[in-house]
Amino acid sequence: MTAETLTAAEAAGAMAERRLSSVELVAACLDRIERRDGTVRAWLSVDREGALAAARQMDAERAAGRVRGPLHGMPFGVKDVIDVAGQPGTHNSPLHLSRVPVDDAGCVALMRAGGAIPLGKTDTAEFAAAGGRNAATRNPHDPGRTPGGSSAGSGAAVADLHVPLAFGTQTGGSMMRPAAYCGVYALKPTWGEVSREGAKLYAASLDTIGWYGRSVADLSLVAGVLGIETAAAPRPLAGLRIAVCRTPYADKVSADGHAALDRAVRALEAAGATVVARELPASLNALNDAKETIMRGEGRAAFLPHARVYGDRFSDGLRRQAEGPGVITRPALKAALDYGAHARLVFESHYRDVDAVLCPGATGEADRGLESSGSSILSSLWTVLHVPVVGIPAGEGSGGLPLGVQLVGFRFADGALLAAAEAVAAVVDPWAGRVRVPG
């Protein structure tokens, strides 16, 4: 097993035991990027020299007995709507090609303080929004298909073994869809749990910074560095009570998507978990509509400065969200925000006797082509509810491409969800404990 194939948890253990150096790990990641990114196109920029210099520093600190934390010496990727000091911060927009932030975003600052190393900036839809430039990233398992979006580069980079960890953002389904399509793990934490300072916002009431890894343990390591309380050990499956929810959008899910969920249910029941079928109450059937209204309504505020300053140089689809006949009215935005606030209380009451909710990760296998990054409808409802979600790989579809499921928790109980997810993943992910090497 070579260094780039290690999960973050495995690499952290190897570095702690002096079986692996940070320089060796970073060099292995850079070599994988050199060999594969011409096909995958996950990166907008890579700070090769800066990362190697930081790795040498982290190795020297470890040798001197100074270890900043469990991710000391660990490389990670950053979606290019999240600032990294000294690295390009373009938002994948032609308007900002020369922009280089002088400060780290909050999440990056915490990772650096813990000894982790930002390797570079990953590709994204322009401003992580719909209506502008698409990411150029391709699915590592089939370059003719989308990796999902808008956190396309981050999901693909982790899946293709370029880097063990990467940050993304979610406004609708931008963390969870790449996780399902690329076959990796992801955490979208509770809204408000992680600082968004230094990230370009699209819809302030929805936007959440999340991250990808290749195991639940990887996700938990990052959570700990970012100040989220995590459990000391996974929950035993025999004590877990899980509700299965196919969502109000079950008719949008392919046969492959339903089959993946069915397999997960059988595996959990066989392992001793209690699984109950429980759909959302009918009063929550409009969650996706609320997401669209909030996203476009708050998108007006986010993009109005660009529309006024840059005019025709600003992407037409984004400019129309700020100015045009389709702009969301203030009463409509208020109603959608109020609906979301009420829906959170309804959700918590409806599922108060279970530990987590299990649902499909996406509508099915990754869509063909790069024109669309797929539907966010299976994730948008959880984004409106502000709940934490873990994306878990769940085998393959009829086309041999990854499928996933989502394990949904409760607000500000991210650590409990991660503990449950670690137990769930052990029986749901057929690749658990093994490395999947695309290409």
Secondary structure, DSSP 8 states (H G I E B T S, - for coil): --GGGS-HHHHHHHHHTTSS-HHHHHHHHHHHHHHHHHHH--EEEE-HHHHHHHHHHHHHHHHTT---STTTT-EEEEETTB--TTS---TT-GGGTT---SS--HHHHHHHHTT-EEEEEE--SGGGSTTS------BTTBTTB---SSSHHHHHHHHTTS-S-EEEEESSSTTHHHHHHHT-EEEE--TTSS--TTB--S-TTT-EEEEEESSHHHHHHHHHHTT----SS---GGG-EEEE---TTGGGS-HHHHHHHHHHHHHHHHTT-EEEE----GGGTTHHHHHHHHHHHHHHHHHHHHHHHHGGGS-HHHHHHHSSTT---HHHHHHHHHHHHHHHHHHHHHTTTSSEEEEESSSSS--BSSS-----HHHHHHHHHT--EEEEEEEE-TTS-EEEEEEE--TT-HHHHHHHHHHHHHHH-TTTTS-----
